[in-house]
Amino acid sequence: MRGAIHARALGHHRRGAEVPATDLAEAAGTLLVDGYRLALAAAHDDDGTARVVYVFTKGPPDDRVELTVRVDGPEPLPSLGGLSFPAGRFEREMADLFGISLAGHPQPRRLVLHQHWPEGWHPMRRDAGPAPAMVEDSSSSYPFAPVEGPGVYEIPVGPVHAGLIEPGHFRFWVVGETILRMKARLWFVHKGIERHFQEQTPEAGLELAERISGDSAVGHGLAYCLAVEDALGIPVGTDACLVRAALLELERLYNHVADLGALCNDVGFGLAQARALALREDLLRLNAEVTGHRLLRGGVRVGGASVARLPRRAELEGIRRRFDAIVELALSNSVVLERFTGTATLDADDARALGVVGPVARASGLEFDARVSHPITDRVVFPVAVRRTGDVLARFEIRVEELRNSMDVLTSLSEMLSDSGAGSTLITGAGPGAGESESSALRTGLGIVEGWRGAVVHRVELDGAGRLSRVKVVDPSFLNWPALPVALADTIVPDFPLANKSFNLSYAGNDL
């Protein structure tokens, strides 16, 4: 870091510095100019004093920098919203949940708490107390920015949807069938996940982490374990790291297969969807043989990993043949190609400005992949799939290429573990290591993994008794939801389900 900011080592590839509020924007701006991305921002209530930690990451090589700023009393926090769109979103979340006032924020309105939450109650404050009664007078509707003009009309969708989809409201302003603007309103089922972590043991916290977003049990579970291991200095064996990498790819497999089928179904090609669902079911059954759970829960442990077995080469070859047949069937269909091509385009500049991650970002030409920037093992090379067009077809093709890469990686990992002489059950025990922490009273750690939707980040703090005092979670959906309305500009209303599925964002991961 430049200037008068002196960072000190904190943990795994991690260093940090406490900066005065007056120097925060300059320090953060320097990191952003140097190519770092804002991966996380976490607020803390230190017995009435607000503390905010901004985490910037870069790689390869893996580098993580934390900037900590303290806000005393009623003093506002200087906003970084003008420098970074993700920072502005994190800060609005802090304002809602912790009551931190912001100075110079470009969008100083509520984000998480809806209008029926009473003013002045902030649920993450230590003195918040029980939840008060909701405001009964809901006559003041959400202040959507109006879109006016000849022929403009509105289409409200949700928050209650058909089937099992979680609640989210989408408001469209349309002329004819062309979408001029769309606003997504979420947080209808904010669950207080981060508050539930508090005072839990690290082992108990893992059960909660695996359930943040059910289809990302490995992504969130592993990010959490990495953060705890960073905080406690727990070493993890080579074989366990390889098993963890394999579990991440197995999670990527069944989710990407489901997405490819669902995208075809959204343009009326149900045959490809039926075959994809059949393959997904077989992948879920394989998952159950690997960890005992169809969604791969229980495979990642604090300090290691545990599986009954890993996929065999013959199984992976069979999966590849069936998968390739589905892709060939889909891409040989003229309706699929015509509906996918040029639909809901997100260009690289917008993706970069919004801080988008995962397949959505890589479909728009951004090459960030946490498996490369922040690797959990150096024994495997992860190819990064990239497209430039940023449309539905690009997001489909990214998933196709990532699936093929995942099968190659799984084959290599299985062979490595077989050659190492590892038994059918792989468990690496955990115990506090010799790693240093900032103080005996407070230990912090950071975990980053490339989940199937994108980078999953957890930051944990443990008190002197070894219990969780704060866990901050960032699901990739939190960063990617703002990009969906941008991609929908000039898209027709009938293509909204297709565009939405090509992003396939999590409500649960967002509505923590």
ZALUM-984333 format. One line per field, with one value per residue (C-alpha): residue number from 1; residue in three letters; chain; x, y, z. Coordinates in steps of 0.001 Angstrom, whole numbers, plus 524288, in hexadecimal, padded with zeros to 5 digits. Layout:
# residues N
num = c(NUM,...)
residu = c(ALA,...)
chaine = c(A,...)
c1 = c(X,...)
c2 = c(Y,...)
c3 = c(Z,...)
//
This chain:
# residues 512
num = c(1,2,3,4,5,6,7,8,9,10,11,12,13,14,15,16,17,18,19,20,21,22,23,24,25,26,27,28,29,30,31,32,33,34,35,36,37,38,39,40,41,42,43,44,45,46,47,48,49,50,51,52,53,54,55,56,57,58,59,60,61,62,63,64,65,66,67,68,69,70,71,72,73,74,75,76,77,78,79,80,81,82,83,84,85,86,87,88,89,90,91,92,93,94,95,96,97,98,99,100,101,102,103,104,105,106,107,108,109,110,111,112,113,114,115,116,117,118,119,120,121,122,123,124,125,126,127,128,129,130,131,132,133,134,135,136,137,138,139,140,141,142,143,144,145,146,147,148,149,150,151,152,153,154,155,156,157,158,159,160,161,162,163,164,165,166,167,168,169,170,171,172,173,174,175,176,177,178,179,180,181,182,183,184,185,186,187,188,189,190,191,192,193,194,195,196,197,198,199,200,201,202,203,204,205,206,207,208,209,210,211,212,213,214,215,216,217,218,219,220,221,222,223,224,225,226,227,228,229,230,231,232,233,234,235,236,237,238,239,240,241,242,243,244,245,246,247,248,249,250,251,252,253,254,255,256,257,258,259,260,261,262,263,264,265,266,267,268,269,270,271,272,273,274,275,276,277,278,279,280,281,282,283,284,285,286,287,288,289,290,291,292,293,294,295,296,297,298,299,300,301,302,303,304,305,306,307,308,309,310,311,312,313,314,315,316,317,318,319,320,321,322,323,324,325,326,327,328,329,330,331,332,333,334,335,336,337,338,339,340,341,342,343,344,345,346,347,348,349,350,351,352,353,354,355,356,357,358,359,360,361,362,363,364,365,366,367,368,369,370,371,372,373,374,375,376,377,378,379,380,381,382,383,384,385,386,387,388,389,390,391,392,393,394,395,396,397,398,399,400,401,402,403,404,405,406,407,408,409,410,411,412,413,414,415,416,417,418,419,420,421,422,423,424,425,426,427,428,429,430,431,432,433,434,435,436,437,438,439,440,441,442,443,444,445,446,447,448,449,450,451,452,453,454,455,456,457,458,459,460,461,462,463,464,465,466,467,468,469,470,471,472,473,474,475,476,477,478,479,480,481,482,483,484,485,486,487,488,489,490,491,492,493,494,495,496,497,498,499,500,501,502,503,504,505,506,507,508,509,510,511,512)
residu = c(MET,ARG,GLY,ALA,ILE,HIS,ALA,ARG,ALA,LEU,GLY,HIS,HIS,ARG,ARG,GLY,ALA,GLU,VAL,PRO,ALA,THR,ASP,LEU,ALA,GLU,ALA,ALA,GLY,THR,LEU,LEU,VAL,ASP,GLY,TYR,ARG,LEU,ALA,LEU,ALA,ALA,ALA,HIS,ASP,ASP,ASP,GLY,THR,ALA,ARG,VAL,VAL,TYR,VAL,PHE,THR,LYS,GLY,PRO,PRO,ASP,ASP,ARG,VAL,GLU,LEU,THR,VAL,ARG,VAL,ASP,GLY,PRO,GLU,PRO,LEU,PRO,SER,LEU,GLY,GLY,LEU,SER,PHE,PRO,ALA,GLY,ARG,PHE,GLU,ARG,GLU,MET,ALA,ASP,LEU,PHE,GLY,ILE,SER,LEU,ALA,GLY,HIS,PRO,GLN,PRO,ARG,ARG,LEU,VAL,LEU,HIS,GLN,HIS,TRP,PRO,GLU,GLY,TRP,HIS,PRO,MET,ARG,ARG,ASP,ALA,GLY,PRO,ALA,PRO,ALA,MET,VAL,GLU,ASP,SER,SER,SER,SER,TYR,PRO,PHE,ALA,PRO,VAL,GLU,GLY,PRO,GLY,VAL,TYR,GLU,ILE,PRO,VAL,GLY,PRO,VAL,HIS,ALA,GLY,LEU,ILE,GLU,PRO,GLY,HIS,PHE,ARG,PHE,TRP,VAL,VAL,GLY,GLU,THR,ILE,LEU,ARG,MET,LYS,ALA,ARG,LEU,TRP,PHE,VAL,HIS,LYS,GLY,ILE,GLU,ARG,HIS,PHE,GLN,GLU,GLN,THR,PRO,GLU,ALA,GLY,LEU,GLU,LEU,ALA,GLU,ARG,ILE,SER,GLY,ASP,SER,ALA,VAL,GLY,HIS,GLY,LEU,ALA,TYR,CYS,LEU,ALA,VAL,GLU,ASP,ALA,LEU,GLY,ILE,PRO,VAL,GLY,THR,ASP,ALA,CYS,LEU,VAL,ARG,ALA,ALA,LEU,LEU,GLU,LEU,GLU,ARG,LEU,TYR,ASN,HIS,VAL,ALA,ASP,LEU,GLY,ALA,LEU,CYS,ASN,ASP,VAL,GLY,PHE,GLY,LEU,ALA,GLN,ALA,ARG,ALA,LEU,ALA,LEU,ARG,GLU,ASP,LEU,LEU,ARG,LEU,ASN,ALA,GLU,VAL,THR,GLY,HIS,ARG,LEU,LEU,ARG,GLY,GLY,VAL,ARG,VAL,GLY,GLY,ALA,SER,VAL,ALA,ARG,LEU,PRO,ARG,ARG,ALA,GLU,LEU,GLU,GLY,ILE,ARG,ARG,ARG,PHE,ASP,ALA,ILE,VAL,GLU,LEU,ALA,LEU,SER,ASN,SER,VAL,VAL,LEU,GLU,ARG,PHE,THR,GLY,THR,ALA,THR,LEU,ASP,ALA,ASP,ASP,ALA,ARG,ALA,LEU,GLY,VAL,VAL,GLY,PRO,VAL,ALA,ARG,ALA,SER,GLY,LEU,GLU,PHE,ASP,ALA,ARG,VAL,SER,HIS,PRO,ILE,THR,ASP,ARG,VAL,VAL,PHE,PRO,VAL,ALA,VAL,ARG,ARG,THR,GLY,ASP,VAL,LEU,ALA,ARG,PHE,GLU,ILE,ARG,VAL,GLU,GLU,LEU,ARG,ASN,SER,MET,ASP,VAL,LEU,THR,SER,LEU,SER,GLU,MET,LEU,SER,ASP,SER,GLY,ALA,GLY,SER,THR,LEU,ILE,THR,GLY,ALA,GLY,PRO,GLY,ALA,GLY,GLU,SER,GLU,SER,SER,ALA,LEU,ARG,THR,GLY,LEU,GLY,ILE,VAL,GLU,GLY,TRP,ARG,GLY,ALA,VAL,VAL,HIS,ARG,VAL,GLU,LEU,ASP,GLY,ALA,GLY,ARG,LEU,SER,ARG,VAL,LYS,VAL,VAL,ASP,PRO,SER,PHE,LEU,ASN,TRP,PRO,ALA,LEU,PRO,VAL,ALA,LEU,ALA,ASP,THR,ILE,VAL,PRO,ASP,PHE,PRO,LEU,ALA,ASN,LYS,SER,PHE,ASN,LEU,SER,TYR,ALA,GLY,ASN,ASP,LEU)
chaine = c(A,A,A,A,A,A,A,A,A,A,A,A,A,A,A,A,A,A,A,A,A,A,A,A,A,A,A,A,A,A,A,A,A,A,A,A,A,A,A,A,A,A,A,A,A,A,A,A,A,A,A,A,A,A,A,A,A,A,A,A,A,A,A,A,A,A,A,A,A,A,A,A,A,A,A,A,A,A,A,A,A,A,A,A,A,A,A,A,A,A,A,A,A,A,A,A,A,A,A,A,A,A,A,A,A,A,A,A,A,A,A,A,A,A,A,A,A,A,A,A,A,A,A,A,A,A,A,A,A,A,A,A,A,A,A,A,A,A,A,A,A,A,A,A,A,A,A,A,A,A,A,A,A,A,A,A,A,A,A,A,A,A,A,A,A,A,A,A,A,A,A,A,A,A,A,A,A,A,A,A,A,A,A,A,A,A,A,A,A,A,A,A,A,A,A,A,A,A,A,A,A,A,A,A,A,A,A,A,A,A,A,A,A,A,A,A,A,A,A,A,A,A,A,A,A,A,A,A,A,A,A,A,A,A,A,A,A,A,A,A,A,A,A,A,A,A,A,A,A,A,A,A,A,A,A,A,A,A,A,A,A,A,A,A,A,A,A,A,A,A,A,A,A,A,A,A,A,A,A,A,A,A,A,A,A,A,A,A,A,A,A,A,A,A,A,A,A,A,A,A,A,A,A,A,A,A,A,A,A,A,A,A,A,A,A,A,A,A,A,A,A,A,A,A,A,A,A,A,A,A,A,A,A,A,A,A,A,A,A,A,A,A,A,A,A,A,A,A,A,A,A,A,A,A,A,A,A,A,A,A,A,A,A,A,A,A,A,A,A,A,A,A,A,A,A,A,A,A,A,A,A,A,A,A,A,A,A,A,A,A,A,A,A,A,A,A,A,A,A,A,A,A,A,A,A,A,A,A,A,A,A,A,A,A,A,A,A,A,A,A,A,A,A,A,A,A,A,A,A,A,A,A,A,A,A,A,A,A,A,A,A,A,A,A,A,A,A,A,A,A,A,A,A,A,A,A,A,A,A,A,A,A,A,A,A,A,A,A,A,A,A,A,A,A,A,A,A,A,A,A,A,A,A,A,A,A,A,A,A,A,A,A,A,A,A,A,A,A,A,A,A,A,A,A,A,A,A,A,A,A,A,A)
c1 = c(80000,80469,805C5,8051E,7FCEB,804F0,7FEB1,80274,800FA,7F429,7F27E,7F26C,7F732,7F099,7F575,7EE84,7EF13,7E687,7E462,7DE2B,7D0E3,7D69D,7E076,7D736,7D385,7E1AE,7E63D,7DAF2,7DC9F,7EAFD,7E7A9,7DD11,7E639,7F057,7E6CA,7E102,7D27A,7C9D9,7C60D,7BF49,7BBF9,7B7C2,7B28A,7B494,7AE95,7B9A6,7B181,7AC10,7B798,7B5DF,7C118,7C0DD,7CA0F,7CBA6,7D22C,7D928,7DE80,7E738,7EDAF,7F4F2,7FCFC,7F304,7F2C4,7E8AE,7E8B3,7DFAE,7DD1F,7D6F2,7D09B,7CA1F,7BE5F,7BC7F,7AF27,7A682,7B19D,7AE06,7B62F,7BC06,7B5A8,7BD7A,7B154,7B6D6,7C2E3,7BC8E,7AEA0,7B00B,7B524,7A8E9,7A063,7A806,7A6FB,7983F,7974F,79F65,7969E,78A83,78FB9,79937,79420,7A0EE,79EAB,7A55F,7AB5B,7AB32,7A43B,79EB1,79271,78F79,782EE,77F44,783C9,780D9,775F4,768D4,76007,75856,764A7,763F5,76DA6,77903,7794B,78597,7856A,7942B,796BB,79A3D,78FA6,7855A,77CD6,77118,76B5C,7611D,753BA,75346,74DD9,73FA0,73DD8,743CB,73D05,74A5C,74DF6,75BD7,760F1,763B9,76A2A,75F87,7612A,7580A,75552,74BF4,747C0,74F33,74864,74C5B,74C47,74D9A,7523F,752CF,756F7,74ECB,751FC,74D10,753DD,75E80,765A9,768B8,762B9,767D1,760DB,763EF,75E4D,75F0F,75D1F,759DA,7564E,74FBB,757A0,764AB,769AC,76E40,771C1,77075,771F8,7740D,76FE2,774AC,77661,76857,76D68,77964,77CAB,78717,790F0,79CBE,7968A,793E4,7A278,7A5A1,7A9D7,7AA24,7B5DE,7BD68,7B816,7A9FB,7AC00,7AF48,7A1B5,79BE4,7A577,7A1B7,79384,7950C,7916E,78DFE,793D3,7A0D2,7A35F,7B180,7B43C,7AF84,7B404,7C1CA,7C2EC,7BECE,7C88D,7D3A0,7D06B,7D028,7DCE4,7E324,7DECC,7E34E,7EF87,7EA52,7F25D,7EB72,7F1D6,7F471,7EACC,7E00C,7E25B,7E101,7D463,7CF0C,7D242,7CB2A,7BF13,7BE97,7BED7,7B444,7ABC0,7AEA7,7AAE1,79D17,799A4,79EE6,79826,78B46,78D60,78FFB,78371,77B76,7807A,77C02,76EDD,76CF7,76CE5,763B0,76DA4,76905,77034,77D7D,777E5,77302,78047,78746,77E53,780E6,78F92,78E31,786FF,791ED,79BDA,7943A,7943E,7A2E6,7A42D,79CF5,7A6C1,7B21D,7AE0F,7A15E,7995F,793C5,7981D,7A5A7,7A3D8,7AD79,7B8A0,7C00E,7C484,7CBBB,7D9C9,7D734,7CD83,7C632,7C0EC,7BD66,7C309,7C538,7BFDC,7C6B9,7CC15,7C1AB,7B6E2,7BC60,7BDA9,7AF69,7AB52,7B337,7ACD0,79F26,7A2A0,7A8A3,79C62,793D6,79C70,79C71,78DA8,78BF4,79569,7905E,782F3,780DC,776DD,78076,78B2A,78226,77C7D,7899B,791AF,7920A,78845,78A30,797F2,7A0C0,7ACFA,7BA4C,7BA47,7AD67,7B16C,7BE20,7B7B3,7AD5F,7B753,7B0F7,7B734,7B63C,7B147,7A97A,7B5F0,7BDE2,7B348,7B588,7C43C,7C8F3,7D2C3,7D1D1,7D0A5,7D396,7D8D0,7E418,7E50A,7E348,7E628,7E335,7ED1F,7F8EA,7F824,7EDD8,7ED2F,7DFA4,7DD4A,7D53F,7CA2B,7C7B0,7BE3E,7BD04,7AF05,7A87E,79B7B,7937B,79AF5,7A7E8,7A2DF,79E52,7AB89,7B301,7AB8C,7AE29,7BCC9,7BD6B,7B663,7C032,7CB69,7C574,7C4E8,7D32C,7D6E5,7CF0C,7D5C5,7E324,7DF94,7DA88,7E71A,7EF8A,7E87D,7E933,7F7D2,7F9D4,7F4D0,7E999,7DF2F,7D0F9,7CDFE,7D63E,7D63F,7E065,7DF63,7DEE4,7E581,7EAF1,7F7C9,80313,7FD98,7FDA3,7F18B,7EFF4,7EDAA,7E9F1,7DC63,7D8FF,7DC78,7D834,7D84C,7D45A,7CFD7,7CE0C,7C9A3,7C435,7B67E,7AE93,7A831,7B502,7BDAF,7B878,7BF09,7BE09,7C4DC,7C45E,7C826,7C9A9,7CA07,7D35C,7CAD5,7CBE2,7BDC6,7B928,7B6F6,7B4BA,7B346,7B1B2,7ACF2,7AD70,7A61A,7A900,79A99,79C18,7A59A,79EA7,7906D,79287,797BB,78B18,78355,78EAE,78EE6,78019,78010,77A2D,776D9,768CC,76014,75E5D,76D29,76D8D,76C8E,77783,78040,77D54,780B3,78D6F,79191,78AEF,78D3F,78A05,77FA2,78403,79257,78E7B,78404,78CD5)
c2 = c(80000,80DB8,81A0A,819B9,80D27,8020A,7F498,7E97C,7DADC,7D570,7C7CA,7BF9E,7C8E0,7D376,7E070,7EC22,7F9C9,8028D,80F7E,81C2A,81EE4,82AB3,8221A,81701,81BB3,81E2D,810E0,809B4,8114F,80D8F,7FF28,7FFEB,806B9,7FC13,7F1B0,7ECFD,7E9F8,7EC62,7DEAC,7E1C2,7EC91,7E93B,7F1B3,7EE69,7F395,7F417,7F77E,803C0,80757,80428,7FD75,7FB03,7F1E1,7F2E5,7E711,7E901,7DD6B,7DB2D,7CFAF,7C859,7C890,7C7F8,7D4DA,7D9CD,7E722,7EB8F,7F9D4,7FC1D,808E9,80C71,8153B,81B75,81F7D,826AC,82982,82501,81B76,821A2,81A05,812D0,8121F,81C10,81391,8062E,801F6,7F5A3,7FE17,8064D,7FA23,7F4E0,8022A,802EF,7F577,7FA6B,8063E,7FDA6,7F2F5,7FA88,80872,80DD5,81B30,81E05,82A8F,82D0E,82091,821C0,819B2,81BCC,813DB,806F4,7FA6D,7EEE7,7F3AF,7F606,8016D,7F99B,7F886,8037B,80E94,80E2A,7FF5D,7F8D2,7EA05,7E7AB,7F15A,7EB1B,7F321,7F079,7E829,7E057,7E3C4,7EE75,7EDF4,7F0C8,7FDD8,7FB3A,80721,802A4,80D20,812A4,8096C,806FB,8131A,80D47,8172D,81A33,8182B,8209A,822F0,81F97,81163,80E16,804A9,7FCAE,7EE08,7E9A7,7DB9A,7D542,7D4F3,7C872,7BF96,7B2A9,7A631,7A615,7B288,7BB6D,7C901,7D447,7DF98,7E3F8,7F0AF,7F2C6,7FF4C,7FB86,80114,7F6C2,7EAB6,7F1A9,7F355,8013D,7FEBC,7F421,7F53D,7E911,7EA56,7DF96,7DCEB,7D884,7CD2C,7D2D0,7C845,7CE3D,7C3B0,7CB92,7CDEC,7BF52,7BC98,7C465,7BCAC,7AFF7,7A6E7,7A5E3,7981A,79C52,7A7F4,79EC5,798C3,7A64C,7AA0C,79E14,7A261,7B093,7AD0A,79EB9,79D04,7A2AA,79A4E,797B5,7A59C,7ABCD,7A0A8,7A10F,7AFEC,7AF6C,7A494,7ABD1,7B7FA,7B070,7A97A,7B685,7BC09,7B06D,7ACDC,79F3A,79802,79012,78458,78339,7781A,77F88,78B65,782BB,77CD4,78A7A,78E84,7826D,7858F,79350,78DC2,783CE,78EFB,79662,78A80,7883A,796BC,79A0F,78E2E,792C2,7A087,79BE3,7940D,79F0E,7A8BF,79FB8,79E00,7ACC3,7AD17,7A17D,796C2,78D5D,7817B,78726,78AC6,77CE7,77705,7810B,77E27,76FA5,77227,77B57,770F3,76732,77170,773AB,76508,764EC,7700C,767E1,75CE2,7665A,76D74,76718,77301,7765D,78495,7809E,7850B,77F3E,77DE1,789BD,78A05,79459,79018,7861F,77E91,771BC,769B0,75B6C,75B96,76426,76230,757DB,75A50,751B9,7594D,76646,76162,75D34,76A7E,77135,7694F,76C72,77AB3,77C45,77660,78077,78BBB,786CD,78563,79332,79A4B,79358,79929,7A5A5,7AB03,7A99D,7B0B4,7BB70,7BE19,7BD79,7C5C8,7D44D,7D32A,7DA80,7DF40,7E3C3,7EA4C,7E9AF,7F7D5,7F651,7E92C,7EEFB,7FB37,7F336,7E99D,7DDB3,7D060,7C240,7BCFE,7C970,7D193,7C81A,7C812,7D6CC,7D5A0,7D6D4,7CC4D,7CC11,7BE50,7BC07,7AE61,7B557,7C1F7,7BBA2,7AD1E,7A304,799AC,79B87,78DA9,7906E,79A3C,79FF9,7A528,7B1B0,7B1CE,7BF4D,7C4B8,7D2AF,7D495,7D4F9,7CF83,7C38D,7BB48,7BF3C,7BBB4,7AE85,7AC09,7AFC1,7A561,79B5C,79DE2,79E3F,7913C,78AEA,790E2,78C02,77E1C,77EE9,78422,779B3,76F21,774A0,77624,7683D,76311,76B68,76695,75891,759E0,75FD1,75363,75A69,7513C,7511B,75A54,7668D,76E30,7780B,77B8C,78981,79028,79DA0,79FB1,7A8B7,7B3CC,7C123,7C91E,7D7A3,7D5FA,7CBA8,7D1A4,7D314,7CA18,7CCF0,7C4FE,7C606,7BB71,7BCD5,7B240,7B1E2,7AC8E,7A8EA,7B66F,7BD75,7C18D,7BE37,7C5D7,7C401,7CC02,7C732,7CC8E,7C3E4,7C89A,7C462,7B899,7B3BD,7B6C7,7BE65,7CCAF,7D10F,7CA46,7D24A,7CAF8,7CF36,7C6AE,7C9CB,7CCEB,7D921,7DE86,7D950,7DD11,7EB6E,7E6ED,7E022,7ECD1,7F25C,7E67D,7E734,7F4C4,7F3A4,7E543,7E141,7DD2F,7CF13,7CD59,7D125,7C302,7BF15,7CA75,7C845,7B9CF,7BCDE,7C45B,7BA93,7C263,7BE2F,7C4EF,7BD94,7C139,7CF74,7D040,7CC63)
c3 = c(80000,7FD44,80529,813F1,8148F,81A3C,81936,82237,82073,82584,81FF9,81399,808C4,810CA,81604,81B6D,820DD,82906,82248,826F2,82106,81A28,812ED,80F50,801B5,7FDDC,802BF,7FC41,7EF9C,7EF0B,7F04F,7E5E8,7DC6D,7DF16,7DA56,7E724,7E802,7F3BE,7F7FA,804D3,80E4C,81C14,82705,83567,841EB,84BD0,857C5,851BD,84914,83ACA,833CB,8251C,81DDD,80F24,808CE,7FBD2,7F430,7E883,7E1EB,7DD71,7E5BE,7F0A7,7F81D,801DC,8084B,8133C,81647,82399,8275E,83442,83529,84281,84744,83DA0,8341D,82648,81E8D,81252,80757,7FCEF,7F468,7EB02,7E8D1,7E876,7E5BB,7EE29,7F952,7F88D,7F9AB,80540,80BEB,80A0A,81035,81BCC,81D47,81DF2,826CA,82F81,82EDB,82995,82395,816A8,8118F,80304,7FEEA,7F10C,7F462,802E2,803BB,809DB,80385,80C82,81577,80EE9,8125A,81C77,824F8,82F0F,82E4A,837CA,839E8,834DC,836F8,83727,84233,84F26,855D3,84B65,85442,84F6E,8424E,843D0,83D9B,82F2F,82AD7,82781,81EEE,81233,80A29,806C2,7FBC4,7F759,7F02E,7E2DC,7D9D3,7CFE8,7C15C,7B96A,7AB26,7A02A,7A0BF,7AD37,7B661,7C251,7C4BB,7D2F0,7D50C,7E277,7ED3B,7EDB6,7E239,7DD16,7E162,7EBB1,7E7ED,7F35C,7F42F,7EC31,7E5B4,7D7D6,7D297,7C3D5,7BC32,7AE57,7A10F,798B3,79C91,79E61,7AC32,7AEC9,7BCED,7C733,7D5DB,7DE2C,7EC5F,7F56A,80420,80642,80E7E,81511,81EF6,827C6,82404,82856,835A3,8371D,835E1,8420A,84E0F,84660,846B2,839E5,837D3,83A01,83106,825CA,82635,82485,819C0,811B7,81236,80E1D,8002D,7FEA8,7F11B,7F5C5,801C5,7FDDE,7F984,80626,80EC9,80966,809AD,817EA,81B3A,81485,81C7C,82952,825F1,822A0,82FAE,837CD,8301D,82D05,822B8,81845,811CD,8033E,80132,80844,7FF85,7F385,7F8B0,7FB40,7ED5A,7E859,7F064,7EAD6,7DD03,7E02B,7E4EA,7D86C,7D03E,7D506,7D576,7C7F4,7C206,7C7FB,7C2AF,7B4D8,7B4BE,7BAB9,7B09F,7A5B3,7AC5C,7ACD3,79DED,79CF1,79A8C,7A4F8,79FAE,7A36C,7B0C6,7B305,7AFE8,7B850,7C3D4,7C275,7C2A1,7CE30,7D5C9,7D351,7D7A6,7E437,7E6BD,7E463,7EE30,7F83B,7F644,7F7BD,8043B,80897,8045E,7F6FF,7F890,7FD5D,80B5A,814E7,80B3F,81030,81E57,8263E,82412,81971,8113E,811E8,8069C,804C4,7F71A,7EB2C,7DD60,7D555,7C7C9,7C184,7C874,7C3F0,7B600,7B63B,7BB7F,7B0DF,7A5F8,7AAC7,7ACEA,79F67,79965,7A078,79BE5,78DDD,78E56,79393,78A98,77E7D,780D6,77923,782DA,78E20,786BF,781E7,78F70,79680,78D2E,79052,79B81,7A857,7A56F,7B082,7AB52,7B1CC,7B659,7BD82,7C338,7C836,7CDD3,7D4ED,7DA8A,7D448,7D6C8,7D250,7C53F,7C306,7C3B7,7BB90,7B119,7B010,7AE68,7BC84,7C00B,7CEDA,7D472,7E2DF,7DFC4,7D8F6,7E0D2,7EE32,7EC57,7F6C6,7F0B3,7E7D6,7E2AF,7D840,7CD1C,7CB35,7BD6C,7BD39,7B363,7AD9E,7A37A,79EBA,799E4,7A747,7A27E,7A660,79C8F,7A2C8,7B04F,7AADE,7A471,7B0CB,7B84D,7ADAA,7ADC4,7BC96,7BD5E,7B43A,7BBDE,7C895,7C379,7BF5A,7CCB9,7D3C4,7CBE6,7CF80,7DDCE,7DED1,7D8F7,7E1F1,7EDF4,7E950,7E6CB,7F451,7FA79,8013C,80652,80279,80DB0,80E3E,81AF9,81F1F,82D6B,83237,83D80,84085,839B3,83C13,833EA,83A28,83C8E,83EB0,84D59,85725,85823,849C3,83E89,830AF,8243A,81605,80C9B,7FDDE,7F474,7E6B0,7E864,7DC7D,7DC3C,7DEDE,7EA1C,7F7AD,802B5,8116D,81BD9,829D6,83719,8430E,85110,85BC0,85EDA,850D8,84D48,84181,8447A,83665,8294C,81CF8,810F0,802BA,7F915,7EAC7,7E8EB,7F169,7E758,7DB36,7DD9F,7D9A4,7CC6A,7C861,7C65D,7BE78,7B587,7B3B2,7AD9C,79FD4,7A21D,79F8C,7AAC5,7A606,7A71B,7B57A,7BA81,7B13B,7B547,7C3A3,7C2A6,7BB80,7C7C4,7D10E,7DD65,7EB28,7F345,7FF7B,7FD7A,7FBF9,80684,811CA)
//
